[in-house]
Amino acid sequence: MSRSYYARSFGYRDRRRYHARRSVEPSLQGLIILLVVGGLVLLSNVLSHVGQFFIVFFPYILFWIIVIALAAAAIQLVIYSMRAGQASLDETPPAIDSSRELDFKYAHSVSVEHTSLDIIKAGYHYLPYVKHYLMTRDEKNFFHALQEVVKDSYYIVPQVMWTRIVAVDKNTVFSNKLTNFKYHNLINRNSVDFVLFTKPHFDPALIIELDGPSHNSPKKRQRDQLLDALAKKVGIYIVHIQSEATYQPAQIQDQITRAGLPLFNK
């Protein structure tokens, strides 16, 4: 990841400390290279004049050169770290101008230079968020048509995470922390379009997936195969319905019935 990524992720003080410490690296590398090369040059000159006597002591001389170089590098690192820490504690970010709350470029600069706590104290205007809708237009159209079909038979819940209806069975023979994490990660951060839950216990009864053009990709097809296998394993009905701009309740009812789920209010 780039240095600018970390600079944006950290707060104002942390970012100054980060850049100060990163600036130490070239100085330390140059110092170590200079000491090692100088020591080797000096050693070669001494050996050429003195001869076999110093060849016996070569390992000891090389050892002390390395020790001196590491000590000098450690001292340099401590000095730079102390200076960077003092600078980050002494300097504070500029005050937030509350009169510019609707200036979006200024709000972006505030979000980069200040910590989240500073932004919250200054006011909600500087929080970099917008409203996000739960369903797309096609999903909302399907939801209304599904309500006509289901009526009071089931609860209809959109955008349900897989991990809310399926969990890793920790009582299996091969269950351990590594395998549990592996199989949890396989279903984590995935969601289904709609789930019908029984009343009043909220048991998942039917998974409904609206298959649009994106489901034709190899990655989506593999995901759908995994979802079908999961539903079969845990005993949840599942139906795939082609995504459309409009939906007919009669067709939805027919597909749900063919999937095996009983509808009590037909």
MARMI-242729 format. One record per residue (C-alpha): x, y, z. Coordinates in Angstrom, 3 decimals. Example, Ala and Ser with C-alpha at 12.3 -4.5 7.8 and 13.67 -1.06 7.14 Angstrom:
<atoms>
+----------+----------+----------+
!        X !        Y !        Z !
+----------+----------+----------+
!   12.300 !   -4.500 !    7.800 !
!   13.670 !   -1.060 !    7.140 !
+----------+----------+----------+
</atoms>
This chain:
<atoms>
+----------+----------+----------+
!        X !        Y !        Z !
+----------+----------+----------+
!    0.000 !    0.000 !    0.000 !
!    1.180 !    3.490 !   -0.729 !
!    2.376 !    5.985 !    1.832 !
!   -0.499 !    8.333 !    0.951 !
!   -3.008 !    5.578 !    1.864 !
!   -1.658 !    5.359 !    5.403 !
!   -1.452 !    9.135 !    5.649 !
!   -5.152 !    9.427 !    4.869 !
!   -6.086 !    6.595 !    7.225 !
!   -4.348 !    8.017 !   10.283 !
!   -5.280 !   11.076 !   12.280 !
!   -3.349 !   14.335 !   12.031 !
!   -0.879 !   13.527 !   14.802 !
!   -0.444 !    9.899 !   13.798 !
!    0.195 !   10.922 !   10.206 !
!    3.004 !   13.319 !   11.226 !
!    4.588 !   10.620 !   13.343 !
!    4.287 !    8.158 !   10.469 !
!    6.016 !   10.442 !    7.939 !
!    8.739 !   11.324 !   10.451 !
!    9.523 !    7.672 !   11.064 !
!    9.442 !    6.811 !    7.379 !
!   12.003 !    9.588 !    6.763 !
!   14.391 !    7.819 !    9.143 !
!   14.730 !    4.748 !    6.917 !
!   16.902 !    6.261 !    4.122 !
!   19.211 !    7.895 !    6.694 !
!   19.721 !    4.627 !    8.551 !
!   20.339 !    2.671 !    5.375 !
!   22.882 !    5.197 !    4.143 !
!   24.638 !    5.273 !    7.511 !
!   24.919 !    1.488 !    7.712 !
!   26.190 !    1.177 !    4.139 !
!   28.725 !    3.952 !    4.709 !
!   30.083 !    2.394 !    7.895 !
!   30.310 !   -1.100 !    6.447 !
!   31.992 !    0.021 !    3.218 !
!   34.395 !    2.305 !    5.070 !
!   35.283 !   -0.450 !    7.491 !
!   35.943 !   -2.936 !    4.703 !
!   38.120 !   -0.426 !    2.819 !
!   40.077 !    0.347 !    5.960 !
!   40.453 !   -3.335 !    6.709 !
!   41.735 !   -4.101 !    3.208 !
!   44.345 !   -1.334 !    3.473 !
!   45.534 !   -2.576 !    6.833 !
!   45.760 !   -6.151 !    5.611 !
!   47.742 !   -5.142 !    2.541 !
!   50.406 !   -3.454 !    4.712 !
!   50.602 !   -5.681 !    7.730 !
!   50.070 !   -9.123 !    6.175 !
!   49.365 !  -12.418 !    7.819 !
!   49.160 !  -11.066 !   11.364 !
!   45.841 !   -9.326 !   10.822 !
!   44.386 !  -12.214 !    8.855 !
!   44.177 !  -14.105 !   12.150 !
!   42.220 !  -11.223 !   13.722 !
!   39.939 !  -10.609 !   10.718 !
!   36.806 !  -12.167 !   12.291 !
!   37.221 !  -10.061 !   15.427 !
!   37.748 !   -6.838 !   13.461 !
!   34.709 !   -7.554 !   11.280 !
!   32.631 !   -8.294 !   14.366 !
!   33.461 !   -4.961 !   15.975 !
!   32.728 !   -3.083 !   12.760 !
!   29.246 !   -4.593 !   12.657 !
!   28.687 !   -3.815 !   16.351 !
!   29.705 !   -0.179 !   15.885 !
!   27.477 !    0.175 !   12.803 !
!   24.433 !   -1.280 !   14.588 !
!   25.034 !    0.876 !   17.648 !
!   25.264 !    4.019 !   15.522 !
!   22.057 !    3.064 !   13.668 !
!   20.222 !    2.424 !   16.959 !
!   21.316 !    5.795 !   18.380 !
!   20.203 !    7.543 !   15.190 !
!   16.817 !    5.818 !   15.326 !
!   16.246 !    6.790 !   18.952 !
!   17.117 !   10.436 !   18.226 !
!   14.738 !   10.651 !   15.253 !
!   11.933 !    8.885 !   17.139 !
!   12.221 !   11.295 !   20.071 !
!   12.121 !   14.277 !   17.731 !
!    9.139 !   12.915 !   15.794 !
!    7.196 !   12.148 !   18.986 !
!    7.873 !   15.591 !   20.420 !
!    6.812 !   17.295 !   17.192 !
!    3.561 !   15.316 !   16.993 !
!    2.681 !   16.188 !   20.597 !
!    3.547 !   19.852 !   20.315 !
!    1.651 !   20.586 !   17.089 !
!   -2.135 !   20.389 !   16.788 !
!   -4.319 !   20.384 !   13.662 !
!   -5.872 !   23.675 !   12.598 !
!   -9.229 !   24.513 !   14.160 !
!  -12.320 !   23.475 !   12.222 !
!  -14.191 !   26.428 !   10.750 !
!  -17.854 !   25.741 !   11.564 !
!  -18.999 !   28.530 !    9.215 !
!  -17.902 !   26.433 !    6.211 !
!  -20.069 !   23.420 !    7.036 !
!  -21.551 !   23.267 !    3.505 !
!  -18.187 !   23.584 !    1.716 !
!  -17.654 !   19.974 !    0.617 !
!  -14.012 !   20.416 !   -0.450 !
!  -13.239 !   21.911 !    2.937 !
!  -15.159 !   19.087 !    4.632 !
!  -12.994 !   16.568 !    2.760 !
!   -9.808 !   18.289 !    3.956 !
!  -11.185 !   18.194 !    7.505 !
!  -11.814 !   14.444 !    7.262 !
!   -8.205 !   13.897 !    6.140 !
!   -6.451 !   16.131 !    8.666 !
!   -8.506 !   15.434 !   11.796 !
!   -9.360 !   12.378 !   13.801 !
!  -12.899 !   10.993 !   13.825 !
!  -13.394 !   12.306 !   17.359 !
!  -12.474 !   15.848 !   16.251 !
!  -14.991 !   15.626 !   13.397 !
!  -17.782 !   14.366 !   15.652 !
!  -17.154 !   17.192 !   18.117 !
!  -17.191 !   19.764 !   15.300 !
!  -20.560 !   18.617 !   13.970 !
!  -22.250 !   16.003 !   11.821 !
!  -21.792 !   18.131 !    8.661 !
!  -18.212 !   16.892 !    8.273 !
!  -19.026 !   13.170 !    8.433 !
!  -18.380 !   11.716 !    4.921 !
!  -21.589 !    9.684 !    4.564 !
!  -24.747 !    9.684 !    2.461 !
!  -27.985 !    7.720 !    2.689 !
!  -27.842 !    4.278 !    1.088 !
!  -31.054 !    2.540 !    0.033 !
!  -31.716 !   -1.038 !    1.085 !
!  -33.165 !   -2.250 !   -2.231 !
!  -32.826 !   -1.422 !   -5.897 !
!  -35.830 !   -0.401 !   -8.002 !
!  -36.339 !   -3.942 !   -9.346 !
!  -36.059 !   -5.400 !   -5.843 !
!  -38.675 !   -2.965 !   -4.522 !
!  -41.036 !   -3.916 !   -7.346 !
!  -40.537 !   -7.581 !   -6.523 !
!  -41.078 !   -6.908 !   -2.820 !
!  -44.510 !   -5.369 !   -3.444 !
!  -45.525 !   -8.257 !   -5.705 !
!  -44.264 !  -10.766 !   -3.132 !
!  -46.369 !   -9.099 !   -0.445 !
!  -49.486 !   -9.795 !   -2.499 !
!  -48.523 !  -13.466 !   -2.715 !
!  -47.369 !  -14.111 !    0.859 !
!  -49.865 !  -11.848 !    2.639 !
!  -49.757 !  -12.868 !    6.328 !
!  -48.159 !  -16.278 !    5.865 !
!  -44.538 !  -15.236 !    6.460 !
!  -42.324 !  -12.311 !    7.362 !
!  -40.516 !  -10.889 !    4.326 !
!  -36.989 !   -9.646 !    5.081 !
!  -34.755 !   -8.262 !    2.302 !
!  -30.957 !   -8.283 !    2.105 !
!  -30.224 !  -10.936 !    4.716 !
!  -26.595 !  -11.879 !    5.372 !
!  -25.773 !  -15.552 !    4.972 !
!  -24.299 !  -15.652 !    8.457 !
!  -27.692 !  -14.646 !    9.921 !
!  -29.391 !  -17.798 !    8.628 !
!  -26.469 !  -20.265 !    8.335 !
!  -23.742 !  -20.968 !   10.889 !
!  -20.733 !  -23.263 !   11.060 !
!  -21.503 !  -26.484 !   12.929 !
!  -18.899 !  -26.615 !   15.698 !
!  -19.972 !  -30.100 !   16.823 !
!  -18.536 !  -31.930 !   13.806 !
!  -15.598 !  -34.321 !   14.118 !
!  -13.191 !  -32.103 !   12.157 !
!  -14.244 !  -28.912 !   13.971 !
!  -11.419 !  -26.709 !   15.234 !
!  -10.584 !  -23.010 !   15.206 !
!   -8.840 !  -23.158 !   11.833 !
!  -11.562 !  -25.060 !    9.974 !
!  -14.332 !  -23.062 !   11.679 !
!  -12.723 !  -19.816 !   10.540 !
!  -12.225 !  -21.205 !    7.024 !
!  -15.878 !  -22.204 !    6.569 !
!  -17.182 !  -19.038 !    8.242 !
!  -15.070 !  -16.924 !    5.915 !
!  -16.538 !  -18.848 !    2.969 !
!  -20.028 !  -17.469 !    3.682 !
!  -19.097 !  -14.183 !    5.353 !
!  -19.977 !  -10.847 !    3.699 !
!  -22.548 !  -12.474 !    1.385 !
!  -26.259 !  -11.701 !    1.366 !
!  -29.429 !  -13.053 !   -0.225 !
!  -32.083 !  -10.836 !   -1.766 !
!  -35.091 !  -12.025 !    0.272 !
!  -35.843 !  -14.528 !    3.015 !
!  -39.299 !  -15.636 !    4.155 !
!  -39.389 !  -16.283 !    7.906 !
!  -42.084 !  -18.249 !    9.699 !
!  -44.427 !  -16.549 !   12.134 !
!  -43.971 !  -16.002 !   15.019 !
!  -40.597 !  -17.739 !   15.511 !
!  -38.630 !  -16.155 !   12.658 !
!  -37.289 !  -19.474 !   11.359 !
!  -35.875 !  -19.085 !    7.843 !
!  -38.222 !  -20.959 !    5.484 !
!  -37.431 !  -19.791 !    1.933 !
!  -34.532 !  -17.986 !    0.242 !
!  -35.387 !  -15.954 !   -2.860 !
!  -32.618 !  -14.831 !   -5.202 !
!  -33.268 !  -12.430 !   -8.078 !
!  -30.885 !  -13.476 !  -10.848 !
!  -29.855 !  -10.537 !  -12.992 !
!  -27.198 !  -10.370 !  -15.738 !
!  -24.398 !  -10.369 !  -13.146 !
!  -25.321 !  -13.933 !  -12.165 !
!  -23.997 !  -15.145 !  -15.522 !
!  -20.381 !  -14.559 !  -14.496 !
!  -18.358 !  -17.604 !  -13.358 !
!  -17.859 !  -16.122 !   -9.899 !
!  -21.591 !  -15.530 !   -9.417 !
!  -22.474 !  -18.985 !  -10.708 !
!  -20.063 !  -20.526 !   -8.223 !
!  -21.615 !  -18.420 !   -5.453 !
!  -25.123 !  -19.557 !   -6.461 !
!  -24.029 !  -23.208 !   -6.425 !
!  -22.658 !  -22.762 !   -2.931 !
!  -25.877 !  -21.056 !   -1.797 !
!  -27.993 !  -23.893 !   -3.222 !
!  -25.816 !  -26.462 !   -1.428 !
!  -26.050 !  -24.545 !    1.850 !
!  -29.843 !  -24.261 !    1.623 !
!  -30.168 !  -27.990 !    0.923 !
!  -27.804 !  -28.859 !    3.791 !
!  -29.626 !  -26.794 !    6.455 !
!  -33.130 !  -27.495 !    5.161 !
!  -34.196 !  -24.126 !    3.754 !
!  -36.194 !  -23.917 !    0.532 !
!  -34.620 !  -21.792 !   -2.198 !
!  -35.899 !  -20.378 !   -5.475 !
!  -34.141 !  -18.364 !   -8.182 !
!  -36.306 !  -15.837 !  -10.031 !
!  -35.200 !  -13.924 !  -13.091 !
!  -34.799 !  -10.226 !  -12.361 !
!  -37.356 !   -8.115 !  -14.236 !
!  -38.663 !   -4.549 !  -14.228 !
!  -42.167 !   -5.791 !  -13.332 !
!  -43.449 !   -8.980 !  -11.702 !
!  -46.699 !  -10.904 !  -11.821 !
!  -47.858 !  -12.208 !   -8.413 !
!  -49.320 !  -15.344 !  -10.023 !
!  -45.942 !  -16.307 !  -11.511 !
!  -44.165 !  -15.683 !   -8.204 !
!  -46.738 !  -17.825 !   -6.383 !
!  -46.248 !  -20.639 !   -8.908 !
!  -42.451 !  -20.606 !   -8.495 !
!  -42.664 !  -20.582 !   -4.703 !
!  -45.154 !  -23.437 !   -4.717 !
!  -42.969 !  -25.499 !   -7.074 !
!  -40.020 !  -24.899 !   -4.708 !
!  -42.026 !  -26.765 !   -2.041 !
!  -43.014 !  -23.993 !    0.370 !
!  -46.692 !  -24.039 !    1.440 !
!  -48.605 !  -20.764 !    1.216 !
!  -51.456 !  -20.649 !    3.702 !
!  -53.206 !  -17.502 !    2.405 !
!  -53.717 !  -18.133 !   -1.288 !
+----------+----------+----------+
</atoms>
